Every structure is written in structure tokens, then in C-alpha cells.
Amino acid sequence: MMRFELLGPVRAWRDDEEVGLGTPQQRALLALLLLHEGRLVETDTALDVLWGERAPRGARGTVRTYVYRLRPLLGAAAAIESTSNGYVLTLRDATLDVTGFQRLTEQAYEAGRHGDPGGAARCLRQALGAWHGQALAGIRGIFFESERDRLEERRLAALEELHAAELELGERPGLTAELRAAVAAHPLRERLHEQLMLSLYRSGRRADALAAYREARKVLREELGVDPGAGLARLHSRILHTDPSLDTRQTARQATAAPPPPVPSQLPPDLSAFTGRAAEIAELTAVLHDTSGTPVAGITGLGGTGKTTLAVRVAHLLRDRFPDGQFYAGLGGDDTPADPADVLGRFLRALGVERPAATLQERAAQWRTAVSGRRLLVVLDSAEGAEQVRPLLPASPGCAVLVTARRRIIDLPGVHWHRLGVLPPHEALELLATISGPRRVFAEREAAERLVAACSHHPLSVEVAAARLAARPSWTIDEILAQLEDDLRQPVVMHEDCAIVDRPFRDAQARMDTRQRAAFHLAAFPDCHQLSPAAAAALLDLPADRAKALMESLVDLHVVETGPGGYHYLGLVKAFARRQALAGLGRAQLARALRRLLRHYPADGSAATSDVRAVRDQAAGLLDAAPVLVPERVERHRHTYRRGGPPGQGVTVQGATRDR
């Protein structure tokens, strides 16, 4: 049996004999793998943790050497398995002090919730006994500093819970002295001040308890510029008035606070029509079940794919794991971004903080303090950026966060992002049946399958089609499909339903710069199933590297899909972008782009024969076709493009007046 210690110097023991772990860097790699026990640590992550931006040449080989040396030291007690892009450490006949500490604190919190302060105190004393100094002592690096802070926060939360349990059980010798030492070491933790005041008062030292309050108020004003919180101020008042209930042996929480506010339960209702997404739910719940820290899961994707609906469903499924509250905030996205200070104010008031601090930084500190030791779930919907999200993240283990955003927030590290796509065909069909009625849908199953395919299996579009179907009970599904296809062929969408379907695409387009909008419109126009990177470069009249970068930026905006053969559009997105192209570019400009693509095709072995034939027919008939828009409207759109509105011509994409 081996035991590994991270709650102090990084050490390993086999029975009672210490095992040498090698150089500091090799020891650091083992610590990294232990902190991610059972999970993949990518080689790139290891390089960044061990060396940062100064990784030496041959660093990958050095990591392999460290792993090679560690394996015989671990023997059969633990295994380090290599994968294609990293390593996974699995404990077999071994223990890890971090895991034991976490298990004991969870048992203690559970005992406290069931009214067993003695059991809670025993578990917490055993958990805190696993510490042998500063966590990860002797290991350097930004990652380990962050982990040290995280583990120290958990230790302090456990220490506060231990003091609360002991105060409930009754004063014990030495408790007041321990609380004085804890307050001196951590003067900004108001709960420690409360516990010290209560301990002094119950020891018959009322004057010392009032003096401890004055000292706490002085420190908070000097360091943070804030007055003591509601709990500390309320306890001061009760001591000042010699409240007889303070002399009873009850929990510190009961003694220092008024009746607690209701447990926050802010989640929006779960939709009864929710359909499918089993794989996505499994992935997100697995991330949020991770109790080794404060997991953050993110959902991103094209508007209308159901990011919020999925987040709310997952949150409802997990709410029992977070008995201390579930918080929800709509952050507004690009439209009207919410001020994180306002959101924190609402969160703090829900936790019973009557007077949140004035500044964002102070409120964030109050929030982290208020959630310490609690198990909370926070859902942040339609996030705009890292500066909006970061102050809202709790730091307490046992909490979890679920974020939705239109695109990845790349400067928010530690988030497990999931890109949400359209529904599989059978789930889209099930959604249609759930809303419009299964009997009708499955009586015309083939037509219903064509209808959801025409909706690109896009959840919002399927919902709109289902609503139209429900509003026309005498129509067949084929008639609904014909009407939908006719609406989508129109140069300007007039029907309210189609405007709803178009809204996510318009929102995505509004976030594009000039070159992105031009490429979005032009790449959608050819009658082909997909474009290889080289074909996209020919169509856009751009060098290959610039065309690829532009198309990849559209993938990040979720309006273009990518796969082994290149780039393609969802049918509805393609229809929207083509209407924009026709309105803004004009037929002559589009015809020249198609001719560039046709000249490229003989050299593109990946192009399907049917695609080449379709584009050739499209180019031949384009200039002879009847105008789709009235001339005045076409001219108005062209004028808008020239003045810097929605981009249009190939010259706008490339930034040169070259015509092919």
C-alpha cells in the first residue's frame, strides 16, 4: 500500500518508508497527475504547467523521461498510462490525502445537515489532521499557486465548520485561543470574527467580545473599505443587549444570525417538451459531478439550438446535489450585457446579505466568502465575455457553474466547453411530434421526416414548423412543407414564422466584421454540398491561408460547419446567406465568383461531379434569370455595401479591385 501526500510537501510513502520522487520537476509532474487522478493530462498542459512559456527544446522528451522514471517508483500501487496526446494516472493500491480530506469534509457537512455536530466535528478533526503544512510545498509555478489557494480555501472552510460544530457542542478548553490565532492569520474572514466573539461571550468575557467586534470593524474598513456584514453586526447588537439566547448551546449559525433566508431556487422552469440530448446531458453532468474543485461547464453554439434549454434541464437534473441553492442569471449576451455588480447584488441578497458592498471587487469578495462551505449551482446564461463571468464564479469546492455563450470565451480558463449542434433526425422528429401531436406526425411519417430535414433539424426551426402545423389542423404535412419551402425561396422573408427562424442567423451576422459577412454570403451561393479550403479560396478570390482563416472564423461563429471534406452550411443558414448575397452583390458579381470556382474545379480532386455540374448550370442561368429583387432594392443594397454596411463584392473580401 502506498500513500501520496499533497497537503504539505509532495511526498509518497510505502508502508512507513518514504519513497524518493526524484527531481523537483519530476515531483511536480507527479503532483499534476495526482491532482487529475483518473483524468487525462495533455502533454501540452504538462509543458505549460512545468515550464510556462519557457519550455526548453526537447521538453516533450523530458516529460516522457519523467514518466519512465516514475513508473517503477509507483510499482503496482498506481499506473501511468500513455495516450496519443497525454497521460492518465490511476490509483490502484494507494491513497491520496486530498481525496481523503475531501471525503471526510463531505461526511462532516452531511452530519451537520442531519443535526449531528459531534459526528461533524470528529470528521473535520480527522480531515484537518491530514494537513502537514502548506499544500504542494516546494512546487513552483502559476498552476500550483492556484491549486494551493484552492486547497487552502477548502481547509479554512473546514476549519470554520469545525469551530461552528464545537461551539454548538459547548465551550472546550483552548477553543478561544485557537479562534484568536485563526483571526490573526485570516483577518478578513468575518465568520471567524463571529465565532471568536461568541466564544468570548460564552466564556463570560462580554467586554472582550465587544472589543473583538471593534477590531474586526477596523480591519474591514482599513483593508476593504466596508463595514461588517449583517451577521457580524447582528451578533454585536445581541451581545451589546445581553441577548439571553446566546447563552444556550446551539449552533453558531443559529446564534449569529436571524432565521436564515429561504434556500435560493432561481432556475427557470424545465420545459415539458424537452427532447433528446442524452449524450450532451451525460457529458455535462459528468463535468459538474467533479467534486475535486469548482467545475465550470460551458455550452456554445448557433442561436436556436437550445443552449439555454439544455442548461436548465441539466441544472434541474442536478439540483439535489446542490442543496444550498441554485442561482440563475441571464447575462444578456451582445444585446444588453448585464453588469456583474448588479448580478452579484442579487445573488448576495438571496443569501441574506442585506447591504452588498459598493464596488464590483468588494461584492465579488463578499460572494466568495458567503458561498464558502456551501454546495451551490450557478447558471450563467448568454454570457458575453470573461470580465462579465469571472467575478460571478464561486471559489468554494462543492459549487459548480454552468455557462452558455454564443461562442467560446477563450480568456476564461478552466471551462469545459461543449459545442451544441442541431438535433439528430430522430430527435428532431420526436420534437415535432411532442409539440404538434404524435398521432398526426407518425400518420405522415415520411412527410414529417422531410419537414424536419427542411428545417435542418434546427430545434428552433422545428418548433416553428410544429407551431405552424398545429395552427393548420386541416392541412397535410406536405402542404405545410410546400408553404415553408416557398417562403424560404422568397427574396425577402415576410412571414412572421420565417422571421423567427432567421433571427439567430441575423444575430450571428450582426457580430461579423465586413470581411466575415462578405465571405458568409458569397460562400453560401454556389449550388454545391461543400467547399474544400482550396475551392473557398478560389470562390472568395483570396490566398489559401487567408481564405481558410476567414472560413474558420465563420465556423467559430457557428454559421458554417466543417468536416473532413471542407466547409458546408446547414440548409436554413445557406438559404438565409444566399438571400443576403443576391440582395447585396448583384448577379454579375456572383456570376464572376462562380466562374472562378469552375476554373478551380478541374484541379480539385475532392469536388463531386454532381457539385461541378450544379455550379456550371447555376452560372449559365444566373444572368439570364429574372431579377429576384426589384432594381431599386438591389441598387439600395449595393449602395449600402459601398458605404461600409453589409459587405458584398469579392473586392470587399480581398481589399483589392481585381476582377476575374
Buried (B, 14 or more C-beta within 10 A) or exposed (E): EBBBBBBBBBBBBBEEEEBEBBEEBBBBBBBBBBBBBEEEBEBEBBBBBBBEEEBEEEBEEBBBEBBEBBEEBBBEBBEBEEEEEBBBBEBEEBBBBBBBBBEBBBBBBBBBEEEBBEBBBBBBBBBBEBBBEBBBBBBEBEBBEEBBEBBBBBBBBBBBBBBBBBBBBEBEEEBBEBBBEBBEEBBBBBBBBBBBBBBBBBEEBBEBBBEBBEBBBEBBEEEBEBEBBBBBBBBBEBBEEEBEEBEEEEBBBBBBBEEEBEBBEBBBEBBEEBBBBEEBBEBBBEBBEEBBBBBBBBBBBBBBBBBBBBBBBBBBBBBEBBBBBBBBBBBBBEEEBBEBBEBBBBBBBBBBBEBBBEEBEBBBBBBBBBBBBBBBBBBBBBBBBEEBBBBBBBBBBBBBBBBBBBBEBEEBEEBBBBBBBBBEEEBBBBBBBBBBBEEBBEEBEEBBBBBBBBBBBBBBBBBBBBBBBEEBEEBBBBEBBEBBEEBBEEBEBEBEBBEBBBEBBEBBBEBBEBBBBBBBBBBBBBBBBBBBBBBBBBBBBBEEEBBBEBBBBBEBBBBBBBEEBBBBBBBBBBBBBBBBBBBBBBBEBBBBBBBBBBEBBEEBEBBEEEBBEBBBEBBEEBEEEEEBBEEEBBEEBBEBBEEEEBBBBBBBBBEEEEEE
